[in-house]
């Protein structure tokens, strides 16, 4: 769903008293999870000196979010009807195009900044396997293609221990003129 940056700042202030205090909470929790190559300065991911993260750390943080059934139930929605206090409604469209293209995709979060390029944390599931894919610094079209390919590969080409499966050769390669 849409994630307005001003809303992230308001929620941070409501939760911890200030954006800075919330960033401290984010950093503490990230380190508790094992995300040791990240440092957060704001809650919205917009570029600011001193803020950074790695794909690995984002996958660790996403895994923790994925474990929360409420978050998981929201990030999988193709759209959501938001009802204002006055009764007016607004339909919000999920910006994750992989969610709309692949039936086994079940979330998670899109992002874009000039500095980071097009980014996507994408989750998917099939019986017995859940996977999270992180694509950073991609092009507008490439992020959907690359995340789809990684998600498919992770769900169907890895053994349960995370190693690539080795399909047997069933045909002969030919040079086509």
C-alpha positions as CSV (number, residue, x, y, z in Angstrom):
1,X,0.0,0.0,0.0
2,X,1.0,3.6,-0.2
3,X,3.3,4.6,2.7
4,X,3.5,8.4,2.9
5,X,6.7,9.6,4.4
6,X,4.9,12.2,6.6
7,X,2.8,9.5,8.1
8,X,5.9,7.5,9.0
9,X,7.3,10.5,10.8
10,X,4.0,11.1,12.7
11,X,3.9,7.5,13.8
12,X,7.5,7.6,14.9
13,X,6.9,10.7,17.0
14,X,3.7,9.1,18.5
15,X,5.6,5.9,19.3
16,X,8.9,7.2,20.7
17,X,8.4,10.9,21.3
18,X,10.6,12.0,18.4
19,X,11.9,10.8,15.0
20,X,15.4,10.6,16.6
21,X,14.2,8.5,19.5
22,X,12.3,6.2,17.1
23,X,15.5,5.8,15.0
24,X,17.3,4.6,18.2
25,X,14.5,2.1,18.8
26,X,14.8,0.9,15.1
27,X,18.6,0.5,15.4
28,X,18.3,-1.4,18.7
29,X,15.7,-3.8,17.3
30,X,17.6,-4.2,14.0
31,X,20.7,-5.2,15.9
32,X,18.7,-7.6,18.2
33,X,17.5,-9.3,15.0
34,X,21.1,-9.6,13.6
35,X,20.9,-6.8,11.1
36,X,24.3,-5.4,11.9
37,X,25.1,-3.6,8.6
38,X,22.3,-1.0,9.0
39,X,21.9,2.4,10.7
40,X,18.6,4.2,10.6
41,X,18.2,8.0,11.1
42,X,14.6,8.3,10.0
43,X,11.6,6.0,9.8
44,X,10.8,6.5,6.1
45,X,14.0,5.4,4.4
46,X,14.5,8.7,2.6
47,X,18.2,9.4,2.1
48,X,19.9,11.3,5.0
49,X,23.6,11.3,6.0
50,X,24.4,8.4,8.2
51,X,21.5,6.2,7.1
52,X,22.3,2.9,5.3
53,X,21.3,-0.7,5.1
54,X,22.2,-3.8,3.2
55,X,20.1,-6.3,1.3
56,X,20.9,-9.0,3.8
57,X,19.8,-6.7,6.7
58,X,16.6,-5.7,5.0
59,X,15.8,-9.4,4.5
60,X,16.4,-10.1,8.2
61,X,14.1,-7.2,9.1
62,X,11.5,-8.3,6.5
63,X,11.6,-11.8,7.9
64,X,10.6,-10.4,11.4
65,X,7.8,-8.4,9.8
66,X,6.7,-11.4,7.8
67,X,6.3,-13.4,11.1
68,X,3.7,-10.9,12.2
69,X,0.3,-12.1,11.0
70,X,-1.2,-8.6,10.9
71,X,1.5,-7.2,8.7
72,X,1.4,-10.3,6.5
73,X,-2.4,-10.0,6.1
74,X,-1.9,-6.4,4.9
75,X,1.0,-6.6,2.5
76,X,-0.7,-9.3,0.5
77,X,-3.7,-7.2,-0.4
78,X,-3.9,-6.0,-4.0
79,X,-6.0,-3.0,-2.8
80,X,-7.5,-1.7,0.4
81,X,-10.4,0.5,1.0
82,X,-9.5,3.2,3.6
83,X,-12.4,4.7,5.5
84,X,-11.9,8.2,7.0
85,X,-13.4,9.2,10.3
86,X,-16.1,11.2,8.4
87,X,-17.1,8.1,6.5
88,X,-15.5,9.1,3.2
89,X,-13.6,6.2,1.6
90,X,-10.5,6.0,-0.6
91,X,-9.3,2.9,-2.4
92,X,-5.5,2.4,-2.1
93,X,-3.8,0.3,-4.7
94,X,-0.8,-1.9,-3.8
95,X,2.3,-0.7,-5.7
96,X,3.9,-4.2,-5.8
97,X,3.4,-5.4,-9.4
98,X,4.9,-8.8,-8.6
99,X,1.9,-9.4,-6.3
100,X,-0.4,-8.9,-9.2
101,X,1.6,-11.1,-11.6
102,X,2.5,-14.1,-9.6
103,X,0.0,-16.1,-7.6
104,X,2.6,-17.3,-5.1
105,X,3.8,-13.7,-4.3
106,X,2.3,-12.5,-1.0
107,X,3.8,-9.1,-0.4
108,X,5.9,-7.0,0.8
109,X,7.2,-3.4,0.2
110,X,8.2,-1.3,-2.8
111,X,10.5,1.7,-2.5
112,X,12.2,4.3,-4.7
113,X,14.6,7.2,-4.1
114,X,17.0,8.8,-6.6
115,X,19.9,7.5,-4.4
116,X,18.7,3.9,-4.1
117,X,16.9,3.5,-7.4
118,X,13.9,1.1,-7.6
119,X,13.8,-1.3,-4.7
120,X,11.5,-4.2,-3.7
121,X,11.3,-6.5,-0.7
122,X,9.2,-9.3,-2.1
123,X,7.8,-12.4,-0.3
124,X,6.3,-15.6,-1.6
125,X,5.2,-19.0,-0.5
126,X,4.4,-22.5,-1.6
127,X,3.6,-25.5,0.6
128,X,6.5,-26.0,2.9
129,X,8.5,-22.9,1.8
130,X,8.4,-19.2,2.4
131,X,11.0,-16.9,0.9
132,X,11.9,-13.2,1.0
133,X,13.7,-11.5,-1.9
134,X,15.4,-8.1,-1.7
135,X,16.2,-6.2,-4.9
136,X,18.0,-2.8,-4.5
137,X,19.1,-0.2,-7.0
138,X,17.3,-1.5,-10.0
139,X,15.5,0.1,-12.9
140,X,11.8,0.8,-13.0
141,X,11.1,-2.2,-15.3
142,X,14.0,-4.3,-14.0
143,X,12.9,-4.4,-10.4
144,X,9.7,-6.4,-11.2
145,X,11.5,-8.8,-13.6
146,X,14.4,-9.4,-11.3
147,X,12.3,-9.9,-8.2
148,X,10.0,-12.3,-10.1
149,X,12.9,-14.3,-11.3
150,X,14.5,-14.5,-7.8
151,X,11.3,-15.4,-6.2
152,X,10.6,-18.2,-8.6
153,X,14.1,-19.5,-8.3
154,X,14.0,-19.4,-4.5
155,X,10.7,-21.2,-4.3
156,X,11.3,-23.9,-6.9
157,X,15.1,-24.2,-7.4
158,X,16.4,-24.4,-3.9
159,X,16.5,-27.5,-1.6
160,X,15.1,-27.2,1.9
161,X,18.6,-26.5,3.2
162,X,19.0,-23.5,0.9
163,X,21.4,-25.1,-1.6
164,X,20.6,-25.1,-5.4
165,X,19.0,-28.2,-6.6
166,X,20.7,-30.0,-9.5
167,X,18.2,-31.1,-12.1
168,X,19.4,-34.0,-14.2
169,X,19.9,-33.4,-17.9
170,X,17.0,-34.8,-19.9
171,X,17.8,-33.5,-23.4
172,X,20.6,-32.7,-25.8
173,X,21.8,-29.2,-26.6
174,X,21.7,-28.4,-30.3
175,X,23.2,-25.4,-32.1
176,X,20.3,-23.8,-34.0
177,X,21.2,-21.9,-37.3
